[in-house]
């Protein structure tokens, strides 16, 4: 019985650490200017305002398309984190 309780507590602890580590990996880039490349060949240069689940909220954004010129976007741009190929902190 004690082994089962210890196993459950250990599993809960490991899952908690994994969730905190996942959250913390994106937290330091909040409020910093970044260049985000997506998997559909669009780049976004802007400031990460927040991270909402699987979404990045960018402000002050310039949108660039492969082979084209860049345009300034009005308002905020929301990018799915699953679509991000790479991100560079400027």
Phi, psi and omega per residue, in radians:
X1 nan -0.768 3.131
X2 -1.128 -0.606 3.131
X3 -1.121 -0.662 3.110
X4 -1.160 -0.745 3.118
X5 -1.114 -0.777 3.124
X6 -1.115 -0.691 3.125
X7 -1.123 -0.744 3.130
X8 -1.142 -0.770 3.113
X9 -1.090 -0.720 3.121
X10 -1.126 -0.730 3.120
X11 -1.121 -0.765 3.111
X12 -1.086 -0.727 3.122
X13 -1.103 -0.799 -3.131
X14 -1.110 -0.746 3.103
X15 -1.135 -0.657 3.097
X16 -1.114 -0.773 3.118
X17 -1.095 -0.701 3.133
X18 -1.128 -0.728 3.124
X19 -1.160 -0.724 3.109
X20 -1.140 -0.717 3.123
X21 -1.110 -0.708 3.118
X22 -1.133 -0.735 3.116
X23 -1.138 -0.760 -3.050
X24 -1.193 -0.498 -3.108
X25 -1.120 -0.474 3.122
X26 -1.749 -0.289 -3.057
X27 -1.093 -0.738 -3.070
X28 -1.110 -0.319 -3.102
X29 -1.579 -0.041 3.115
X30 -1.112 2.399 3.132
X31 1.244 0.326 3.077
X32 -2.011 2.648 3.112
X33 -1.365 2.322 -3.093
X34 -2.350 2.809 2.969
X35 -2.042 2.081 -3.066
X36 -1.981 2.166 3.054
X37 -1.812 2.231 -3.136
X38 -1.776 2.947 -3.109
X39 -1.337 -0.064 3.062
X40 -1.914 0.542 3.021
X41 1.011 0.681 3.024
X42 -2.109 2.356 3.090
X43 -1.939 2.532 3.079
X44 -2.152 2.195 3.044
X45 -1.960 2.036 -3.102
X46 -2.976 -2.987 -3.134
X47 -1.831 2.268 3.091
X48 -1.318 2.000 3.139
X49 -1.475 -0.679 3.121
X50 -2.860 2.961 3.067
X51 -2.182 2.053 -3.113
X52 -2.042 1.645 -3.108
X53 1.104 -2.062 3.140
X54 -1.636 0.275 -3.111
X55 -2.023 2.445 2.987
X56 -1.840 2.253 3.116
X57 -1.800 2.032 -3.089
X58 -1.915 2.461 3.059
X59 -2.130 2.870 -3.135
X60 0.910 0.994 -2.921
X61 -1.774 2.423 2.925
X62 -1.985 2.221 -3.089
X63 -1.790 2.237 3.093
X64 -2.074 2.388 3.115
X65 -1.940 2.515 -3.119
X66 -0.998 2.203 3.106
X67 1.368 0.089 -3.115
X68 -2.223 -3.053 3.122
X69 -1.583 2.999 -3.127
X70 -1.782 2.610 -3.127
X71 -2.282 2.556 3.092
X72 -1.407 2.367 3.141
X73 -1.729 2.437 3.059
X74 -1.437 2.532 3.088
X75 1.268 -2.583 -3.135
X76 -1.864 2.751 3.082
X77 -2.097 2.343 3.137
X78 -1.946 2.220 -3.098
X79 -2.106 2.327 3.036
X80 -1.278 2.280 -3.124
X81 -1.113 -0.481 3.115
X82 -1.151 -0.429 -3.134
X83 -1.502 -0.151 -3.084
X84 -1.357 2.102 3.073
X85 -1.412 -0.852 3.049
X86 -2.680 2.811 3.131
X87 -2.462 2.333 -3.138
X88 -2.047 2.223 3.083
X89 -1.504 2.188 -3.090
X90 -1.593 nan nan
